[in-house]
Amino acid sequence: MKPPRFHPSPQRHRRALTIVELLVVLAIIALLTGLGLSAYKTQIAKAESIDAIVKLKGMYAGLASYLVDKSSWPQEPEDDSEDSDDALWEWWKKEMKPYGINEADWYTTSHLRRLNRELKESGGKTTSLKELQEALSFPSIIPTQFPAGPTEPYRYDNQPWVSETGEYHGDDGIYTIMPKGNIHKMMTTSQVNAAKGKSPAAPAKK
């Protein structure tokens, strides 16, 4: 007796996607792309915050070493010339270099990225890290000026030793480092204005 022959099932005709199904697929792709982009931006923001904190802590360590070595806080030179700001920055860089603070330590990635974005928006081309640093009129972080003396910088608990020179993290605040070495976020101008707007003065009762 012959075994029965195998008859393959007839090939099914594939149905084309309807417009609704195609729109659903495109919506899912757009959603996944948006989620991925949002996660990427979040990771970039975290990395930039970490970079700023590392730079601030490095400057704090350098200033603490300077304070022990010189028994005084660095005293900025007096200069009333037109190029006083540039001369001041160069003085700070030269003064702190022996204490482990190099040229790149004065610049944060968030500050450089913001400058790069502004150059692109104005039609400029993307430049190298060195060119970006040269394009800046001031570094990303700045030490506070204290009177001379070994204990003066520790007398003011609410006065930061070093702070960022601008709002480089959006509404995440301006990073500062305090006399005890703790990182503190200073409110940005937009945060201060928002806080004032949320707490209006209560109307006087008649």
Beta strands, then each sheet from edge to edge (+ up, - down):
strand 1: 141-143
strand 2: 162-164
strand 3: 174-177
strand 4: 183-186
sheet 1: 1+ 2- 3+ 4-
end
